[in-house]
Amino acid sequence: MHSSKRLLAVTGTIVALMALAPVASAGSHQGFHLDKNCAEDLSEPLGYICTVQHSDFKWIPAGTDIRYLSQNPAGDVVQATITIKNGSTDGVCVWSSLVDAICTFSAGTGRLTQFNLEVVVTANADQSVWYWDGTYWFGH
């Protein structure tokens, strides 16, 4: 009888852990990298648009546009948005120099629901390629 209770207890524990496993893995941080080019576009609120050239994250593929919608008067805090086929996410980039920033995105829609992204932004010497390196995760 004790072995039956023990088996039920072990089975119950395994089932409970399996149910929690997706939640735990959903919150784990994963590496993130993309390269983008930016070009003048006077139809955009800040006069330019950036396009992803390469991304390690499958839901933000090459060809995805990153739009910059507004900035504070000093120009060091910029609102940004990423729109993909089945979702979007909004974020803010805080610039410490002309080529260095930290961008944070969260609480997207569609495929990017509960998407969180924190990246360091840098550029190559002539600022023709911009790099985003950091981490992403899904969850609160």
Rosetta silent file (secondary structure, phi, psi, omega in degrees, C-alpha in Angstrom):
SEQUENCE: MHSSKRLLAVTGTIVALMALAPVASAGSHQGFHLDKNCAEDLSEPLGYICTVQHSDFKWIPAGTDIRYLSQNPAGDVVQATITIKNGSTDGVCVWSSLVDAICTFSAGTGRLTQFNLEVVVTANADQSVWYWDGTYWFGH
SCORE:     score description
SCORE:     0.000 S_00000001
   1 L     0.000  -40.598  179.841    0.000    0.000    0.000 S_00000001
   2 H   -64.161  -36.047 -179.726    2.840    2.365    0.848 S_00000001
   3 H   -68.439  -32.297  176.706    4.453    1.762   -2.536 S_00000001
   4 H   -67.196  -43.282  178.272    1.178    2.688   -4.294 S_00000001
   5 H   -64.642  -41.096  179.269    0.964    5.959   -2.359 S_00000001
   6 H   -63.931  -43.222  178.749    4.620    6.644   -3.084 S_00000001
   7 H   -62.273  -42.580  177.424    4.099    5.939   -6.784 S_00000001
   8 H   -64.187  -41.025  179.501    1.099    8.276   -6.855 S_00000001
   9 H   -64.485  -43.864  178.663    3.070   10.984   -5.048 S_00000001
  10 H   -65.027  -44.493  178.997    6.023   10.642   -7.457 S_00000001
  11 H   -61.566  -43.663  177.929    3.698   10.611  -10.474 S_00000001
  12 H   -61.007  -40.458  178.508    1.872   13.696   -9.148 S_00000001
  13 H   -65.231  -43.986  179.339    5.172   15.506   -8.662 S_00000001
  14 H   -62.260  -44.575  178.948    6.351   14.647  -12.174 S_00000001
  15 H   -61.583  -43.058  179.747    3.060   15.829  -13.680 S_00000001
  16 H   -63.492  -43.375  178.774    3.255   19.082  -11.703 S_00000001
  17 H   -65.165  -38.629  178.442    6.848   19.702  -12.797 S_00000001
  18 H   -65.509  -35.284  178.815    5.983   18.976  -16.430 S_00000001
  19 H   -69.147  -33.467 -179.799    3.138   21.489  -16.249 S_00000001
  20 H   -83.799  -19.487 -175.960    5.481   24.152  -14.868 S_00000001
  21 H   -56.187  -45.386  178.825    8.340   23.425  -17.289 S_00000001
  22 H   -61.868  -35.964  179.041    6.959   25.543  -20.184 S_00000001
  23 H   -66.172  -43.246 -179.819    6.485   28.492  -17.843 S_00000001
  24 H   -65.345  -44.627 -179.007   10.032   28.215  -16.538 S_00000001
  25 H   -71.721  -28.525 -179.888   11.569   27.888  -19.992 S_00000001
  26 H   -63.427  -30.966 -178.219    9.361   30.674  -21.353 S_00000001
  27 L   -89.632   -1.818 -177.038   11.015   33.128  -18.977 S_00000001
  28 L   -75.026  140.632 -178.619   14.588   32.083  -19.707 S_00000001
  29 L   -78.737  137.440  179.000   16.768   34.686  -21.362 S_00000001
  30 E  -122.024  150.248  177.626   18.103   33.912  -24.832 S_00000001
  31 E   -66.665  147.945 -178.093   20.849   35.650  -26.779 S_00000001
  32 E  -138.375  135.459  175.058   19.774   38.198  -29.389 S_00000001
  33 E  -148.589  137.256  168.387   21.648   39.809  -32.280 S_00000001
  34 E  -146.952  155.226  172.759   20.633   41.771  -35.337 S_00000001
  35 E  -115.429  140.834  177.930   22.290   44.049  -37.888 S_00000001
  36 E  -142.089  154.733  174.114   20.337   46.876  -39.473 S_00000001
  37 E  -114.265  147.889  178.927   20.865   49.678  -41.951 S_00000001
  38 E  -120.783  145.216 -178.921   19.143   53.032  -41.665 S_00000001
  39 E  -140.211  152.038  176.420   18.126   55.357  -44.461 S_00000001
  40 E   -62.576  135.255  175.694   16.523   58.749  -44.794 S_00000001
  41 L  -150.052   99.195 -174.477   12.758   58.558  -45.241 S_00000001
  42 L   -67.094  -12.278  176.207   10.996   61.896  -44.979 S_00000001
  43 L   -79.588  -12.666  179.076    7.616   60.177  -44.639 S_00000001
  44 L   -85.291  149.419 -177.242    8.711   58.826  -41.249 S_00000001
  45 L   -53.894  -38.821 -179.528    8.129   60.923  -38.083 S_00000001
  46 L  -102.998    5.488  173.451   11.865   61.334  -37.372 S_00000001
  47 L    88.363    7.833  177.113   12.945   61.322  -41.026 S_00000001
  48 E  -153.112  163.060  177.310   14.528   57.873  -41.244 S_00000001
  49 E  -140.166  148.084  178.445   13.742   54.183  -41.115 S_00000001
  50 E  -116.587  143.543 -178.453   15.932   51.188  -40.312 S_00000001
  51 E  -124.687  131.143  179.882   15.689   47.769  -41.935 S_00000001
  52 E   -67.028  128.563  176.038   16.973   44.518  -40.447 S_00000001
  53 E   -96.371  -34.613  179.698   19.700   42.961  -42.612 S_00000001
  54 E  -151.875  140.675  176.815   20.327   39.919  -40.392 S_00000001
  55 E  -145.887  138.588  174.483   18.683   38.615  -37.225 S_00000001
  56 L   -82.596  -10.201 -177.641   19.267   35.566  -35.052 S_00000001
  57 L   -99.626  117.239 -170.437   15.639   35.781  -33.854 S_00000001
  58 L   -61.819  -25.888 -176.787   13.312   34.049  -36.328 S_00000001
  59 L   -87.675   -5.942  171.714   10.309   36.309  -35.688 S_00000001
  60 L  -122.734   75.597 -173.250   12.236   39.480  -36.561 S_00000001
  61 L   -79.247  170.359  172.613   13.675   38.375  -39.912 S_00000001
  62 L   -53.380  140.677 -178.201   15.750   40.260  -42.463 S_00000001
  63 L    96.805  -12.796  178.007   13.597   42.873  -44.161 S_00000001
  64 L   -70.164  134.472  177.244   11.736   43.866  -40.983 S_00000001
  65 E   -91.120  141.412  172.628   11.475   47.631  -40.530 S_00000001
  66 E  -114.746  119.809 -176.346   12.206   49.329  -37.229 S_00000001
  67 E  -106.485  142.583  177.444   10.479   52.679  -36.995 S_00000001
  68 E  -111.734  117.025 -166.189   11.380   55.516  -34.685 S_00000001
  69 E   -96.911  -34.021 -178.177    8.264   57.488  -33.832 S_00000001
  70 E  -161.295  165.388  177.121    9.198   60.286  -31.455 S_00000001
  71 E  -146.277  159.552  177.327   11.944   61.615  -29.241 S_00000001
  72 L   -75.041  168.618 -176.941   12.266   63.843  -26.231 S_00000001
  73 L   -57.419  -32.260  179.763   13.472   67.455  -26.746 S_00000001
  74 L   -77.264  -16.708  179.081   17.086   66.518  -25.975 S_00000001
  75 L    80.120    8.109 -177.480   16.947   63.717  -28.568 S_00000001
  76 L   -99.727   -3.113  174.891   18.425   61.122  -26.227 S_00000001
  77 E  -127.264  118.706 -173.982   15.222   59.127  -25.604 S_00000001
  78 E  -124.345  132.917  175.860   13.527   57.747  -28.705 S_00000001
  79 E   -84.515  134.015 -177.424   10.287   55.751  -29.004 S_00000001
  80 E  -131.761  158.048  176.034   10.584   52.795  -31.406 S_00000001
  81 E  -142.204  143.268  175.667    8.316   50.101  -32.823 S_00000001
  82 E  -120.461  123.653  178.844    8.922   46.785  -34.543 S_00000001
  83 E  -118.257  125.779  177.443    6.079   45.388  -36.632 S_00000001
  84 E  -114.402 -179.811 -177.285    6.170   41.838  -37.978 S_00000001
  85 L   -54.905  -42.950 -175.245    3.632   39.823  -39.970 S_00000001
  86 L  -123.855   44.122  177.203    1.718   38.645  -36.879 S_00000001
  87 E   160.349  179.144  177.303    2.509   41.151  -34.171 S_00000001
  88 E  -158.797  165.736  174.701    4.379   44.173  -32.961 S_00000001
  89 E  -148.812  145.353  178.795    6.245   45.541  -29.987 S_00000001
  90 E  -112.466  150.909  179.935    7.022   49.046  -28.786 S_00000001
  91 E  -155.317 -174.622  179.521   10.064   50.184  -26.921 S_00000001
  92 E  -135.407  140.466  176.615   12.330   52.998  -25.953 S_00000001
  93 E  -115.904  128.710  178.962   15.974   53.643  -26.793 S_00000001
  94 E  -110.887  117.090 -174.782   18.098   55.749  -24.465 S_00000001
  95 E   -93.612  131.239  175.443   21.176   57.190  -26.171 S_00000001
  96 L  -100.858  -15.388  174.526   24.379   57.873  -24.242 S_00000001
  97 L  -157.164 -175.382 -179.849   26.213   59.126  -27.366 S_00000001
  98 L   -66.478  -20.747 -176.698   25.576   59.420  -31.110 S_00000001
  99 L  -127.420    9.373 -178.854   26.326   55.706  -31.591 S_00000001
 100 L  -129.267  128.111  179.062   25.575   54.057  -28.234 S_00000001
 101 E  -149.958  166.529  169.265   22.159   53.255  -26.796 S_00000001
 102 E  -124.086  124.348  178.996   20.202   50.764  -24.756 S_00000001
 103 E  -111.769  139.578  179.445   16.800   49.755  -26.159 S_00000001
 104 E  -130.209  125.364  178.109   14.102   48.008  -24.159 S_00000001
 105 E  -122.136  146.888  176.690   10.955   46.481  -25.682 S_00000001
 106 E  -161.019  165.861  172.629    8.116   44.701  -23.891 S_00000001
 107 E    51.917   59.014  178.657    4.471   43.656  -23.932 S_00000001
 108 E   -79.713 -167.277  178.939    3.977   43.187  -27.644 S_00000001
 109 E  -124.630  164.631  178.084    1.028   41.843  -29.575 S_00000001
 110 E    57.438 -131.018  179.508    0.423   38.674  -31.613 S_00000001
 111 L   -61.530  -20.933 -178.924    3.563   36.537  -31.842 S_00000001
 112 L   -98.746   16.062  174.235    5.364   39.125  -29.755 S_00000001
 113 L   -60.382  133.210 -178.453    2.896   38.955  -26.846 S_00000001
 114 L    62.388   17.260  176.660    4.921   38.921  -23.612 S_00000001
 115 E   -77.708  131.852  176.577    8.075   39.483  -25.696 S_00000001
 116 E  -126.286  137.471 -178.318   10.802   41.315  -23.813 S_00000001
 117 E  -142.601  130.856  173.562   14.014   42.552  -25.407 S_00000001
 118 E  -130.035  120.156 -177.543   16.973   44.438  -23.972 S_00000001
 119 E  -133.530  152.979  169.786   19.791   45.325  -26.343 S_00000001
 120 E   -98.377  130.268 -178.798   22.892   47.439  -26.498 S_00000001
 121 E  -102.075  130.063  174.219   23.054   49.435  -29.727 S_00000001
 122 E  -138.937  174.522  179.900   26.381   50.133  -31.422 S_00000001
 123 E  -140.578  160.281  173.455   27.500   50.937  -34.961 S_00000001
 124 L   -73.829  177.507 -171.672   30.427   50.291  -37.242 S_00000001
 125 L   -57.727  -41.064 -178.042   32.941   53.113  -37.850 S_00000001
 126 L   -96.157    9.228  177.883   31.001   54.850  -40.651 S_00000001
 127 L    59.134   29.254  176.919   27.590   54.167  -39.061 S_00000001
 128 L   -87.371  -20.570  177.163   26.387   52.253  -42.123 S_00000001
 129 L  -129.950  132.158  178.704   25.563   49.165  -40.039 S_00000001
 130 E  -111.962  141.050 -176.413   23.960   49.227  -36.605 S_00000001
 131 E  -117.147  137.603  171.778   24.161   46.279  -34.209 S_00000001
 132 E  -117.465  119.337  178.115   21.732   45.193  -31.524 S_00000001
 133 E  -129.839  130.374 -179.994   23.153   42.722  -29.021 S_00000001
 134 E   176.692 -140.488 -177.826   21.414   41.554  -25.880 S_00000001
 135 E  -136.991  154.052  172.264   18.789   39.157  -24.607 S_00000001
 136 E  -132.140  160.346  173.788   15.126   38.369  -25.134 S_00000001
 137 E  -160.616  163.008  175.931   12.591   36.330  -23.212 S_00000001
 138 E  -112.609  133.909  179.520    8.880   35.714  -23.103 S_00000001
 139 L   140.442 -175.145 -177.358    6.945   36.312  -19.904 S_00000001
 140 L   -88.290    0.000    0.000    6.161   39.037  -17.418 S_00000001
